[in-house]
């Protein structure tokens, strides 16, 4: 199930709102053997060269898997993270061009 595909994010921090260099998709997943629900976060590069310097879910409250930073992406490449034991309501992504933040409604 696709939680949300973001077509536009707003830059937060030192610069004004501009076009993002990433898109984010979040999918609800289930691990059938252990019966664990988790969310898979896909961060896709929308520019020729994007560096992911950090990802924070729910202001640090989400346990993230695959936290190897910095992570460089070419145009169209995807960085995939797993968020365990939480429902992502807020996601902050730090890239080489700024900090991007988005809020979500969560799963019902």
LOPADO-992448 format. One record per atom (N, C-alpha, C): residue number from 0; residue in three letters; x, y, z. Coordinates in steps of 0.2 Angstrom, whole numbers, plus 2048, in hexadecimal, padded with zeros to 3 digits. Each point is the difference from the previous one (the first is absolute). Example, Ala and Ser with C-alpha at 12.3 -4.5 7.8 and 13.67 -1.06 7.14 Angstrom:
> pos code xx yy zz
> 0 ALA 842 7E4 827
> 0 ALA 7FC 806 800
> 0 ALA 804 806 800
> 1 SER 7FE 805 7FC
> 1 SER 804 806 801
> 1 SER 7FC 805 803
***
This chain:
> pos code xx yy zz
> 0 UNK 804 7FA 800
> 0 UNK 7FC 806 800
> 0 UNK 804 806 800
> 1 UNK 7FF 805 7FC
> 1 UNK 804 806 7FF
> 1 UNK 7FD 805 805
> 2 UNK 804 802 805
> 2 UNK 7FE 805 804
> 2 UNK 7FF 807 7FD
> 3 UNK 806 802 7FD
> 3 UNK 7FF 807 7FD
> 3 UNK 806 800 7FB
> 4 UNK 7FF 803 7FA
> 4 UNK 805 802 7FC
> 4 UNK 800 808 800
> 5 UNK 806 802 801
> 5 UNK 801 808 801
> 5 UNK 802 803 7F9
> 6 UNK 7FC 804 7FE
> 6 UNK 802 803 7FA
> 6 UNK 804 807 801
> 7 UNK 7FF 803 806
> 7 UNK 803 806 802
> 7 UNK 801 800 807
> 8 UNK 806 802 802
> 8 UNK 802 800 807
> 8 UNK 802 808 801
> 9 UNK 800 802 806
> 9 UNK 802 807 801
> 9 UNK 806 800 804
> 10 UNK 805 804 7FE
> 10 UNK 807 800 803
> 10 UNK 7FF 804 806
> 11 UNK 803 7FD 806
> 11 UNK 800 803 806
> 11 UNK 807 802 802
> 12 UNK 801 805 804
> 12 UNK 807 801 802
> 12 UNK 802 807 7FE
> 13 UNK 806 801 7FD
> 13 UNK 803 806 7FE
> 13 UNK 7FE 803 7F9
> 14 UNK 7FD 7FC 7FC
> 14 UNK 7FE 803 7FA
> 14 UNK 7F8 800 7FF
> 15 UNK 7FE 803 7FB
> 15 UNK 7F8 801 7FF
> 15 UNK 7FE 7FA 7FC
> 16 UNK 7F9 7FF 800
> 16 UNK 7FD 7FA 7FC
> 16 UNK 803 800 7F9
> 17 UNK 801 7FA 7FE
> 17 UNK 802 7FF 7F9
> 17 UNK 7FF 7F9 7FE
> 18 UNK 802 7FE 7FA
> 18 UNK 7FE 7FA 7FD
> 18 UNK 805 7FB 804
> 19 UNK 7FD 7FA 802
> 19 UNK 804 7FB 804
> 19 UNK 804 7FC 7FB
> 20 UNK 806 7FE 803
> 20 UNK 804 7FB 7FC
> 20 UNK 7FF 7F9 801
> 21 UNK 7FA 7FE 804
> 21 UNK 7FF 7FA 801
> 21 UNK 7F8 7FF 800
> 22 UNK 7FE 7FA 7FF
> 22 UNK 7F9 7FE 801
> 22 UNK 800 7FA 805
> 23 UNK 7FA 800 804
> 23 UNK 800 7FB 805
> 23 UNK 7F9 7FC 800
> 24 UNK 801 7F9 800
> 24 UNK 7FA 7FC 800
> 24 UNK 801 7FC 807
> 25 UNK 7FA 7FE 803
> 25 UNK 800 7FC 806
> 25 UNK 7FB 7FB 7FF
> 26 UNK 802 7F9 801
> 26 UNK 7FC 7FB 7FF
> 26 UNK 7FF 7FC 807
> 27 UNK 7FA 7FD 801
> 27 UNK 7FF 7FC 806
> 27 UNK 802 7F9 7FE
> 28 UNK 804 7FD 804
> 28 UNK 802 7F9 7FE
> 28 UNK 7FF 7FB 806
> 29 UNK 800 7FA 7FF
> 29 UNK 7FF 7FB 805
> 29 UNK 805 7FA 7FF
> 30 UNK 804 7FF 805
> 30 UNK 805 7FA 800
> 30 UNK 7FC 7FA 802
> 31 UNK 7FE 7FB 7FC
> 31 UNK 7FC 7FB 801
> 31 UNK 802 7FB 805
> 32 UNK 807 7FE 800
> 32 UNK 802 7FB 805
> 32 UNK 800 803 807
> 33 UNK 802 806 802
> 33 UNK 800 802 806
> 33 UNK 7FA 804 802
> 34 UNK 7FC 802 7FB
> 34 UNK 7F9 803 801
> 34 UNK 801 808 802
> 35 UNK 806 803 7FE
> 35 UNK 801 806 801
> 35 UNK 7FE 805 7FB
> 36 UNK 7FD 806 802
> 36 UNK 7FE 805 7FB
> 36 UNK 805 805 800
> 37 UNK 802 803 7FA
> 37 UNK 805 805 800
> 37 UNK 7FE 804 7FA
> 38 UNK 804 806 7FF
> 38 UNK 7FF 805 7FB
> 38 UNK 806 800 7FC
> 39 UNK 800 800 7F9
> 39 UNK 805 800 7FC
> 39 UNK 800 807 7FD
> 40 UNK 806 804 801
> 40 UNK 800 806 7FD
> 40 UNK 805 800 7FA
> 41 UNK 7FE 803 7FB
> 41 UNK 803 800 7F9
> 41 UNK 802 808 7FF
> 42 UNK 806 802 800
> 42 UNK 802 806 7FE
> 42 UNK 804 800 7F9
> 43 UNK 7FD 804 7FB
> 43 UNK 802 7FF 7FA
> 43 UNK 803 807 7FE
> 44 UNK 806 800 7FC
> 44 UNK 804 806 7FE
> 44 UNK 7FC 803 7FA
> 45 UNK 7FF 806 800
> 45 UNK 7FD 804 7FA
> 45 UNK 805 804 7FD
> 46 UNK 806 800 802
> 46 UNK 805 804 7FD
> 46 UNK 806 7FB 7FE
> 47 UNK 805 802 7FC
> 47 UNK 805 7FC 7FE
> 47 UNK 805 7FD 806
> 48 UNK 800 804 805
> 48 UNK 804 7FE 806
> 48 UNK 7FD 802 806
> 49 UNK 7FE 7FC 804
> 49 UNK 7FD 802 807
> 49 UNK 804 7FC 805
> 50 UNK 801 803 806
> 50 UNK 803 7FD 805
> 50 UNK 7FB 800 806
> 51 UNK 7FE 7FA 803
> 51 UNK 7FC 800 806
> 51 UNK 805 800 806
> 52 UNK 7FF 805 804
> 52 UNK 805 800 806
> 52 UNK 7FC 7FE 806
> 53 UNK 7FA 7FF 800
> 53 UNK 7FC 7FD 806
> 53 UNK 7F9 800 7FF
> 54 UNK 7FC 7FB 803
> 54 UNK 7F9 800 800
> 54 UNK 7FE 7FF 807
> 55 UNK 7FB 804 802
> 55 UNK 7FD 7FF 807
> 55 UNK 7F9 7FF 800
> 56 UNK 7FD 7FB 803
> 56 UNK 7F9 7FF 800
> 56 UNK 7FD 802 807
> 57 UNK 7FA 803 800
> 57 UNK 7FD 802 806
> 57 UNK 804 803 805
> 58 UNK 804 805 7FE
> 58 UNK 805 804 804
> 58 UNK 805 7FB 804
> 59 UNK 802 7FB 7FD
> 59 UNK 804 7FB 803
> 59 UNK 7FD 7FA 804
> 60 UNK 7F9 800 7FF
> 60 UNK 7FD 7FB 804
> 60 UNK 7FF 7F9 7FC
> 61 UNK 802 800 7F9
> 61 UNK 800 7FA 7FC
> 61 UNK 807 7FD 800
> 62 UNK 800 7F9 801
> 62 UNK 806 7FD 7FF
> 62 UNK 801 7FE 7F8
> 63 UNK 805 803 7FD
> 63 UNK 801 7FF 7F9
> 63 UNK 805 7FB 7FF
> 64 UNK 7FF 7FC 7FB
> 64 UNK 805 7FB 7FE
> 64 UNK 804 803 7F9
> 65 UNK 806 7FE 7FF
> 65 UNK 804 802 7FA
> 65 UNK 802 807 801
> 66 UNK 803 802 806
> 66 UNK 802 807 801
> 66 UNK 807 801 7FE
> 67 UNK 802 800 7FA
> 67 UNK 807 801 7FD
> 67 UNK 800 806 7FD
> 68 UNK 803 805 803
> 68 UNK 800 807 7FE
> 68 UNK 807 802 800
> 69 UNK 802 805 7FB
> 69 UNK 7FC 802 7FA
> 69 UNK 7FF 7FB 7FB
> 70 UNK 7FB 800 7FC
> 70 UNK 7FE 7FB 7FB
> 70 UNK 7FF 804 7FA
> 71 UNK 804 7FF 7FB
> 71 UNK 7FF 804 7F9
> 71 UNK 7FC 7FC 7FB
> 72 UNK 7FC 804 7FD
> 72 UNK 7FB 7FD 7FB
> 72 UNK 801 804 7FA
> 73 UNK 7FF 7FC 7FA
> 73 UNK 800 803 7F9
> 73 UNK 7F9 801 7FF
> 74 UNK 7FE 804 7FB
> 74 UNK 7F9 801 7FE
> 74 UNK 7FC 7FA 7FF
> 75 UNK 7FB 7FF 803
> 75 UNK 7FB 7FB 800
> 75 UNK 802 7FA 805
> 76 UNK 806 800 803
> 76 UNK 801 7FB 805
> 76 UNK 7FC 801 806
> 77 UNK 7FF 7FA 804
> 77 UNK 7FC 800 806
> 77 UNK 804 7FE 806
> 78 UNK 7FF 803 805
> 78 UNK 803 7FE 807
> 78 UNK 7FA 7FD 804
> 79 UNK 801 7FA 802
> 79 UNK 7FA 7FD 804
> 79 UNK 802 7FF 807
> 80 UNK 7FB 802 804
> 80 UNK 801 800 808
> 80 UNK 7FA 7FC 802
> 81 UNK 801 7FC 806
> 81 UNK 7FA 7FD 803
> 81 UNK 7FF 804 807
> 82 UNK 7FA 802 802
> 82 UNK 7FE 803 806
> 82 UNK 7FC 7FA 804
> 83 UNK 803 7FE 806
> 83 UNK 7FD 7FB 803
> 83 UNK 7FD 803 807
> 84 UNK 7FA 7FC 802
> 84 UNK 7FD 802 806
> 84 UNK 7FE 807 801
> 85 UNK 7FE 803 7FA
> 85 UNK 7FD 807 800
> 85 UNK 7FC 801 7FA
> 86 UNK 7FB 805 800
> 86 UNK 7FC 802 7FB
> 86 UNK 803 807 7FE
> 87 UNK 803 800 7FA
> 87 UNK 804 807 7FE
> 87 UNK 7FB 805 800
> 88 UNK 800 805 804
> 88 UNK 7FC 806 7FF
> 88 UNK 803 806 7FE
> 89 UNK 807 800 801
> 89 UNK 804 806 7FE
> 89 UNK 807 7FD 7FD
> 90 UNK 802 802 7FB
> 90 UNK 807 7FE 7FD
> 90 UNK 804 806 7FE
> 91 UNK 806 800 802
> 91 UNK 805 805 7FF
> 91 UNK 806 7FD 7FC
> 92 UNK 801 803 7FA
> 92 UNK 806 7FD 7FC
> 92 UNK 805 806 7FF
> 93 UNK 806 7FF 802
> 93 UNK 805 805 7FF
> 93 UNK 804 7FE 7F9
> 94 UNK 801 804 7FC
> 94 UNK 803 7FF 7F9
> 94 UNK 806 805 7FF
> 95 UNK 803 800 7FB
> 95 UNK 806 804 7FF
> 95 UNK 7FD 807 7FE
> 96 UNK 7F9 801 7FF
> 96 UNK 7FE 806 7FE
> 96 UNK 7FB 803 805
> 97 UNK 7FF 7FD 806
> 97 UNK 7FC 802 805
> 97 UNK 7FC 7FB 804
> 98 UNK 7FC 802 805
> 98 UNK 7FC 7FB 804
> 98 UNK 7F9 800 7FD
> 99 UNK 7FD 7FB 7FF
> 99 UNK 7F9 7FF 7FD
> 99 UNK 7FC 7FC 806
> 100 UNK 7FA 803 801
> 100 UNK 7FC 7FD 805
> 100 UNK 7F9 7FF 7FD
> 101 UNK 7FD 7FB 802
> 101 UNK 7F9 7FF 7FE
> 101 UNK 7FC 7FC 806
> 102 UNK 7FA 802 801
> 102 UNK 7FC 7FC 805
> 102 UNK 7FB 7FC 7FC
> 103 UNK 7FD 7FB 804
> 103 UNK 7FC 7FB 7FD
> 103 UNK 7FA 7FE 805
> 104 UNK 7FB 7FE 7FD
> 104 UNK 7FA 7FE 804
> 104 UNK 801 7FA 804
> 105 UNK 804 7FB 7FE
> 105 UNK 801 7FA 803
> 105 UNK 7FB 7FB 7FE
> 106 UNK 801 7FA 802
> 106 UNK 7FB 7FA 7FE
> 106 UNK 7FB 800 805
> 107 UNK 7FA 7FF 7FD
> 107 UNK 7FA 7FF 805
> 107 UNK 7FE 7F9 801
***
